[in-house]
Amino acid sequence: KSEKEPETGCKKGQVDINRSGPKELQTIKYVGEVRAKYIIELRPFKSIEELEKVKGLGPKLVAEIMEQGVACVS
């Protein structure tokens, strides 16, 4: 068992990267039309960290997305 559990579960007002449509996904920092399409194609994600698989999203941007607190995984 890892020391840090990946963050899962969504709170009211958050965007579920596994269930949301392209318009909702675009409310996440650094996610535009093209990245929203990639996210939908790469589903399901087990954690927000897995957004690093999306073209153009590296560890630094994913960390900022997590800090923003809008994205979630359920």
C-alpha positions, -999 to +999 in steps of 0.1 A: +000+000+000+014+034-010+020+061+016-001+087-003-035+076-016-045+091-050-072+117-044-105+104-055-141+114-049-157+147-060-172+176-041-200+198-052-188+221-079-159+200-090-153+186-125-151+148-127-126+141-154-141+107-160-177+118-164-178+154-175-184+166-210-160+188-230-175+221-219-172+212-182-136+199-187-126+232-202-133+249-169-102+232-156-070+253-158-050+245-190-077+224-205-090+237-238-111+221-266-083+198-278-071+186-244-108+180-233-110+157-263-079+139-253-091+135-217-124+119-230-104+096-253-081+085-225-107+077-199-110+063-173-084+079-150-077+065-115-063+098-103-057+134-113-020+126-116-028+104-146-037+136-166+001+136-173-009+110-201-027+139-219-006+154-247+009+187-235+002+182-198+033+175-178+039+171-141+042+209-135+008+217-152-009+187-135+004+200-102-012+234-109-044+217-120-045+199-086-038+231-068-067+248-086-089+222-069-115+220-097-107+186-112-116+154-094-119+117-101-148+095-090 
